[in-house]
Amino acid sequence: MALRLLCAGLALLAMLQTRAQDSGPSLIRSPRLSRVPLQPNFQADQFQGKWYVVGLAGNAVQKETEDPLTMYSTTYQLREDGSYNVTSTLLRGQTCDHWIRTFVPSVRPGQFTLGSIKSYPGIQSYTVKVAATNYNQFAIVFFRKTSKNTEYFKTTLYGRTKELTPELKERFTNFAKSLGLTDDHIIFSVPIAAFLELMASSIFKNAV
C-alpha cells in the first residue's frame, strides 16, 4: 500500500515536468514570488478541509494537447504545529489513488514549503502560496517547484463544491494571465460522471 501511494504521488508530482520536457525549451518563465499575491490575514483553520480541483493553469500545461482533466479532490488537514497533511484523491482506471504530502508553514501566513523534500527525487525547492480564498467557496493557490535546475509553476482553482460560478472561473483565468500564462495554458476539470460520459461517447463514435 505504501509503495502504491509513493508511486501515485511521484507520478502526479512529475506530470507537469514530463509535459514540459515533451514541449521543448519554451517554458514561460516563473514570476517572482513577490509578484504573487498572498491572502491577507490567512486563517489556517478555515482553509482546511476538502477542496475540488476545478481549474489548473501552468507553464507546462498545453490545452491543445491535453486529455480532459478529470476532477479530483485535495484535502488539507491542519496539524498542531501549523502544517497541513495534504491528501489528493485521483481516479486512475477503475481505482482511486491517494497522494499524501506535508505542507510546512513559512514565515508568512498562507505560504508553505514541501515537507521532507529530500524524499522526492530531483525536487530542489517547492513553494505554495494561497493567493486568494473566501474559505467556504473557492481558493486560488500558486505552486512553484525547481526540479533539475528548471522552474515550473502552476496555479489551481479550488472549489468547496464541484461547480463554481463563471465569475470565479474568469477571476482565475485573469489571475493566471497576470502570471504570464495564456489561454492555451489554462484548463478546467471535468467532474467524474461527466468525464465517464465523455469517454463513453468518444468510444461509441470511434466504434461507429
Contacts in CASP RR format, 6 or more apart in sequence:
PFRMAT RR
TARGET T0000
AUTHOR 0000-0000-0000
METHOD contacts of the structure
MODEL  1
MALRLLCAGLALLAMLQTRAQDSGPSLIRSPRLSRVPLQPNFQADQFQGK
WYVVGLAGNAVQKETEDPLTMYSTTYQLREDGSYNVTSTLLRGQTCDHWI
RTFVPSVRPGQFTLGSIKSYPGIQSYTVKVAATNYNQFAIVFFRKTSKNT
EYFKTTLYGRTKELTPELKERFTNFAKSLGLTDDHIIFSVPIAAFLELMA
SSIFKNAV
4 97 0 8 1.000
5 97 0 8 1.000
5 98 0 8 1.000
5 99 0 8 1.000
5 100 0 8 1.000
8 90 0 8 1.000
8 92 0 8 1.000
8 97 0 8 1.000
8 98 0 8 1.000
8 99 0 8 1.000
9 97 0 8 1.000
9 99 0 8 1.000
9 100 0 8 1.000
9 101 0 8 1.000
10 120 0 8 1.000
10 121 0 8 1.000
12 88 0 8 1.000
12 90 0 8 1.000
12 99 0 8 1.000
13 99 0 8 1.000
13 120 0 8 1.000
13 123 0 8 1.000
16 58 0 8 1.000
16 60 0 8 1.000
16 61 0 8 1.000
16 152 0 8 1.000
16 154 0 8 1.000
17 60 0 8 1.000
17 147 0 8 1.000
17 150 0 8 1.000
17 152 0 8 1.000
19 60 0 8 1.000
19 61 0 8 1.000
19 62 0 8 1.000
19 65 0 8 1.000
20 27 0 8 1.000
20 59 0 8 1.000
20 60 0 8 1.000
20 150 0 8 1.000
20 152 0 8 1.000
23 60 0 8 1.000
23 62 0 8 1.000
23 65 0 8 1.000
27 59 0 8 1.000
27 60 0 8 1.000
27 150 0 8 1.000
27 151 0 8 1.000
27 152 0 8 1.000
28 58 0 8 1.000
28 59 0 8 1.000
28 180 0 8 1.000
28 181 0 8 1.000
28 185 0 8 1.000
29 59 0 8 1.000
29 151 0 8 1.000
30 59 0 8 1.000
30 144 0 8 1.000
30 151 0 8 1.000
30 152 0 8 1.000
30 153 0 8 1.000
31 153 0 8 1.000
31 179 0 8 1.000
31 180 0 8 1.000
33 127 0 8 1.000
33 129 0 8 1.000
33 144 0 8 1.000
35 179 0 8 1.000
36 129 0 8 1.000
36 131 0 8 1.000
36 142 0 8 1.000
36 179 0 8 1.000
37 129 0 8 1.000
37 131 0 8 1.000
37 132 0 8 1.000
38 108 0 8 1.000
38 109 0 8 1.000
38 110 0 8 1.000
38 111 0 8 1.000
38 129 0 8 1.000
38 130 0 8 1.000
38 131 0 8 1.000
39 110 0 8 1.000
39 130 0 8 1.000
39 131 0 8 1.000
39 132 0 8 1.000
39 133 0 8 1.000
41 109 0 8 1.000
42 109 0 8 1.000
42 110 0 8 1.000
42 130 0 8 1.000
43 135 0 8 1.000
44 78 0 8 1.000
44 82 0 8 1.000
44 84 0 8 1.000
44 105 0 8 1.000
44 109 0 8 1.000
44 110 0 8 1.000
45 78 0 8 1.000
46 135 0 8 1.000
46 136 0 8 1.000
47 76 0 8 1.000
47 78 0 8 1.000
47 110 0 8 1.000
47 130 0 8 1.000
47 133 0 8 1.000
47 135 0 8 1.000
47 139 0 8 1.000
48 76 0 8 1.000
48 77 0 8 1.000
48 78 0 8 1.000
48 84 0 8 1.000
49 75 0 8 1.000
49 76 0 8 1.000
49 77 0 8 1.000
50 73 0 8 1.000
50 74 0 8 1.000
50 75 0 8 1.000
50 160 0 8 1.000
51 73 0 8 1.000
51 74 0 8 1.000
51 75 0 8 1.000
51 76 0 8 1.000
51 139 0 8 1.000
51 158 0 8 1.000
51 159 0 8 1.000
51 160 0 8 1.000
52 71 0 8 1.000
52 72 0 8 1.000
52 73 0 8 1.000
52 158 0 8 1.000
52 159 0 8 1.000
52 160 0 8 1.000
52 161 0 8 1.000
52 162 0 8 1.000
52 189 0 8 1.000
53 69 0 8 1.000
53 71 0 8 1.000
53 72 0 8 1.000
53 73 0 8 1.000
53 74 0 8 1.000
53 156 0 8 1.000
53 157 0 8 1.000
53 158 0 8 1.000
53 189 0 8 1.000
54 71 0 8 1.000
54 138 0 8 1.000
54 157 0 8 1.000
54 158 0 8 1.000
54 159 0 8 1.000
54 162 0 8 1.000
54 163 0 8 1.000
54 164 0 8 1.000
54 169 0 8 1.000
54 172 0 8 1.000
54 188 0 8 1.000
54 189 0 8 1.000
55 69 0 8 1.000
55 156 0 8 1.000
55 157 0 8 1.000
55 169 0 8 1.000
55 172 0 8 1.000
55 186 0 8 1.000
55 187 0 8 1.000
55 188 0 8 1.000
55 189 0 8 1.000
56 69 0 8 1.000
56 154 0 8 1.000
56 155 0 8 1.000
56 156 0 8 1.000
56 157 0 8 1.000
56 186 0 8 1.000
56 187 0 8 1.000
56 188 0 8 1.000
56 189 0 8 1.000
57 154 0 8 1.000
57 155 0 8 1.000
57 172 0 8 1.000
57 173 0 8 1.000
57 176 0 8 1.000
57 179 0 8 1.000
57 181 0 8 1.000
57 185 0 8 1.000
57 186 0 8 1.000
57 187 0 8 1.000
58 152 0 8 1.000
58 153 0 8 1.000
58 154 0 8 1.000
58 155 0 8 1.000
58 176 0 8 1.000
58 181 0 8 1.000
58 185 0 8 1.000
58 186 0 8 1.000
59 152 0 8 1.000
59 153 0 8 1.000
59 154 0 8 1.000
59 181 0 8 1.000
59 185 0 8 1.000
60 152 0 8 1.000
60 154 0 8 1.000
61 154 0 8 1.000
61 185 0 8 1.000
61 186 0 8 1.000
61 187 0 8 1.000
62 184 0 8 1.000
62 185 0 8 1.000
63 183 0 8 1.000
63 184 0 8 1.000
63 185 0 8 1.000
63 186 0 8 1.000
63 187 0 8 1.000
64 184 0 8 1.000
66 187 0 8 1.000
68 189 0 8 1.000
68 190 0 8 1.000
68 195 0 8 1.000
68 198 0 8 1.000
69 187 0 8 1.000
69 188 0 8 1.000
69 189 0 8 1.000
69 190 0 8 1.000
70 90 0 8 1.000
70 91 0 8 1.000
70 189 0 8 1.000
70 190 0 8 1.000
70 192 0 8 1.000
70 195 0 8 1.000
71 162 0 8 1.000
71 189 0 8 1.000
71 190 0 8 1.000
71 191 0 8 1.000
71 192 0 8 1.000
71 195 0 8 1.000
72 88 0 8 1.000
72 89 0 8 1.000
72 90 0 8 1.000
72 91 0 8 1.000
72 189 0 8 1.000
73 88 0 8 1.000
73 89 0 8 1.000
74 86 0 8 1.000
74 87 0 8 1.000
74 88 0 8 1.000
74 89 0 8 1.000
74 158 0 8 1.000
75 86 0 8 1.000
75 87 0 8 1.000
75 88 0 8 1.000
75 89 0 8 1.000
76 84 0 8 1.000
76 85 0 8 1.000
76 86 0 8 1.000
76 103 0 8 1.000
77 84 0 8 1.000
77 85 0 8 1.000
77 86 0 8 1.000
77 87 0 8 1.000
78 84 0 8 1.000
79 85 0 8 1.000
82 105 0 8 1.000
83 102 0 8 1.000
83 103 0 8 1.000
83 104 0 8 1.000
83 105 0 8 1.000
83 112 0 8 1.000
83 115 0 8 1.000
84 102 0 8 1.000
84 103 0 8 1.000
84 112 0 8 1.000
85 100 0 8 1.000
85 102 0 8 1.000
86 100 0 8 1.000
86 101 0 8 1.000
86 102 0 8 1.000
86 103 0 8 1.000
87 98 0 8 1.000
87 99 0 8 1.000
87 100 0 8 1.000
88 98 0 8 1.000
88 99 0 8 1.000
89 96 0 8 1.000
89 97 0 8 1.000
89 98 0 8 1.000
90 96 0 8 1.000
90 97 0 8 1.000
90 98 0 8 1.000
90 99 0 8 1.000
91 97 0 8 1.000
91 192 0 8 1.000
101 114 0 8 1.000
101 115 0 8 1.000
101 116 0 8 1.000
102 114 0 8 1.000
102 115 0 8 1.000
102 116 0 8 1.000
103 112 0 8 1.000
103 113 0 8 1.000
103 114 0 8 1.000
103 115 0 8 1.000
103 128 0 8 1.000
104 112 0 8 1.000
104 113 0 8 1.000
104 114 0 8 1.000
104 115 0 8 1.000
105 111 0 8 1.000
105 112 0 8 1.000
106 112 0 8 1.000
106 113 0 8 1.000
106 127 0 8 1.000
110 129 0 8 1.000
110 130 0 8 1.000
111 127 0 8 1.000
111 128 0 8 1.000
111 129 0 8 1.000
111 130 0 8 1.000
112 127 0 8 1.000
112 128 0 8 1.000
112 129 0 8 1.000
113 125 0 8 1.000
113 126 0 8 1.000
113 127 0 8 1.000
113 128 0 8 1.000
114 120 0 8 1.000
114 123 0 8 1.000
114 126 0 8 1.000
114 128 0 8 1.000
114 145 0 8 1.000
117 123 0 8 1.000
117 125 0 8 1.000
117 126 0 8 1.000
120 126 0 8 1.000
122 147 0 8 1.000
122 148 0 8 1.000
123 145 0 8 1.000
123 146 0 8 1.000
123 147 0 8 1.000
124 145 0 8 1.000
124 146 0 8 1.000
124 147 0 8 1.000
124 148 0 8 1.000
124 149 0 8 1.000
125 144 0 8 1.000
125 145 0 8 1.000
125 146 0 8 1.000
126 143 0 8 1.000
126 144 0 8 1.000
126 145 0 8 1.000
126 146 0 8 1.000
127 143 0 8 1.000
127 144 0 8 1.000
127 145 0 8 1.000
128 141 0 8 1.000
128 142 0 8 1.000
128 143 0 8 1.000
129 141 0 8 1.000
129 142 0 8 1.000
130 139 0 8 1.000
130 140 0 8 1.000
130 141 0 8 1.000
131 140 0 8 1.000
131 141 0 8 1.000
131 142 0 8 1.000
131 155 0 8 1.000
131 175 0 8 1.000
132 138 0 8 1.000
132 139 0 8 1.000
132 140 0 8 1.000
132 171 0 8 1.000
132 175 0 8 1.000
133 139 0 8 1.000
133 140 0 8 1.000
133 158 0 8 1.000
136 160 0 8 1.000
137 159 0 8 1.000
137 160 0 8 1.000
137 161 0 8 1.000
137 164 0 8 1.000
137 168 0 8 1.000
138 157 0 8 1.000
138 158 0 8 1.000
138 159 0 8 1.000
138 160 0 8 1.000
138 164 0 8 1.000
138 168 0 8 1.000
139 157 0 8 1.000
139 158 0 8 1.000
139 159 0 8 1.000
140 155 0 8 1.000
140 156 0 8 1.000
140 157 0 8 1.000
140 158 0 8 1.000
140 171 0 8 1.000
140 172 0 8 1.000
140 175 0 8 1.000
141 155 0 8 1.000
141 156 0 8 1.000
141 158 0 8 1.000
142 153 0 8 1.000
142 154 0 8 1.000
142 155 0 8 1.000
142 179 0 8 1.000
143 153 0 8 1.000
143 154 0 8 1.000
143 155 0 8 1.000
143 156 0 8 1.000
144 151 0 8 1.000
144 152 0 8 1.000
144 153 0 8 1.000
145 151 0 8 1.000
145 152 0 8 1.000
145 153 0 8 1.000
146 152 0 8 1.000
153 179 0 8 1.000
155 172 0 8 1.000
155 175 0 8 1.000
155 176 0 8 1.000
155 179 0 8 1.000
157 164 0 8 1.000
157 168 0 8 1.000
157 169 0 8 1.000
157 172 0 8 1.000
157 188 0 8 1.000
162 191 0 8 1.000
163 191 0 8 1.000
169 188 0 8 1.000
172 186 0 8 1.000
173 183 0 8 1.000
173 186 0 8 1.000
176 185 0 8 1.000
176 186 0 8 1.000
177 186 0 8 1.000
190 198 0 8 1.000
END
